Every structure is written in structure tokens, then in C-alpha cells.
Amino acid sequence: MAESVPVTSSSAGNRAEDVVGAIPRAEYGRLVALAAALPLSVLATTWYLPPGWNVLGAATLLTGFLLVLGKAVSGVPLALLVNERNLMSLSRFQALVWTVVVMSGYLTMTVARVKAGQQDAADVGVPQELWIAMGISTTSLLGTPLMLGTKRARRPDERLVENTSVQLDEPATDIDAHRQGVLYANPNMTDARMADMFQGDEVGNTAHIDLAKVQMFYFTLIAAAGYFMDVAMSVTRGATRELPALSQGLLALLAISHGGYLLGKASDHSNSKQA
């Protein structure tokens, strides 16, 4: 049997120096180098790829940058989607989707104008409808913590905790230990799953699908994909003076879905009582 080598305090200290957070220092260094190279890659992509395809390339690389950033900071590629309860957040998802779509379009049009030698290349117009859509997205992102804030001072009905324990096949003691008031929470960021975006927020309804979240997810995805194609077609035609506008009907659908999303968070799904 091989002898075990005791770990001294100095050797433990050396090991600690080789780790940044939960990431080995060597891997952390590679991630930082990759994150630094990606912005340059985005510029090269928007300059050299054919019009239209360069928008797709820019969006892909911007998404890659966000994944590398999450991995470098938190050890989880999708860390930017994870909220303070260690759950995947739908409001974060839709905010990031619109950020990538708009920024890739704006950057591509700016580079195209620089390449064409136009004056005021960065003066790409942003239509009012797009500002409204971004405002709706930001309202959901910032409004969600405000809507849920008061629920952290309440406690759920014990019978609902037991029901959720059975439905999720998770010990009731674990649910009770990690919850934040009536809000369901995971113990670690690595426990976050994409399915979190479609589940209820509270202990009483986290085992159920939230239809308001499903609706918002689909409206966001369809609207962002359609707008992305509009941007790519505009760049292909050489129309780089202004980003395309969103239709009034689409804005109404986005507003309704986000309104239902926020109102659903105001309801009590756990028969809660003051803690």
C-alpha cells in the first residue's frame, strides 16, 4: 500500500495560490486571454465576412464572450443567466438576447460605414420603437427583484413545502434550508438549470410550469429572431444609416407578455405568512 503524504499548511497554501475561485489558475489565464481576444475577433469578423453573415458572426462571438466571462468569473459558462437564488432567470435571458442582437447590429453597421469611408460612422440611428423594446426588457430585469423583495420576509405553508418535496423528489429539509422566504432557491450556482426559467418562483409553485414565463420566452425569442433577420437584411442591402424599427403590434405583444410576467410574481402561491 502506498504511503499517504500529509498535506502541510505550506503545500495547502501553494495549492490555493494555483486556484482562482473554483478555476485552476492556468485555466483562468487561458480564459482571460480568450476573453481579451474575442473583441478583436468581433471587429475582424464584421470587417471581413460578407454583409449579412458578418452580423451572425458578430452575434456568435459576442455570445462566446459572455460564456467565457461567466466561466472565468464564476466557473459556470451561463453564469450571467443565474440570479441571486442560483436559478436560471428568464428576465436575464431576454435582456441578454436583446443586448446581443442590438449590439451586433449596431457594431456591424458602424464597421460597414467605416469601411465605406462615411463620415460620422458611429452615428447609426436607433428608432424609438427599439428604445421602447429595450425599456420593456430592462423593466422586467429590474422589476423582478422589486416584485419578489417582500416575499423574502414571509414563510410558506408547511403543507405546500411537503407537496413540493414530493413533486421534486427533494427532501423538505433541504427546501426549507435553502429557500429565501417563500422563494425557492438552489444551494449552489452549479445547480441552476434551463428549466428554472419556466418554473414558478415560490416554494408553493416551483414544481409547476409558469405559463406567463413560457409566453414571454416565446415572444422574446420570436421577436429577437425576427429583428435579427431584419438587421442582417438591412446590412446586406447596404442600408446602414439606421437600425430597423419594430412594429407597433410586436411592441404591444412584448408589453403584454412582460406585464403578465411581472403580475404573476405579485401573486401569493405559497399561502404565505409573516416570518
Beta strands, then each sheet from edge to edge (+ up, - down):
strand 1: 19-20
strand 2: 23-24
strand 3: 154-155
strand 4: 273-274
sheet 1: 1+ 2-
sheet 2: 3+ 4-
end
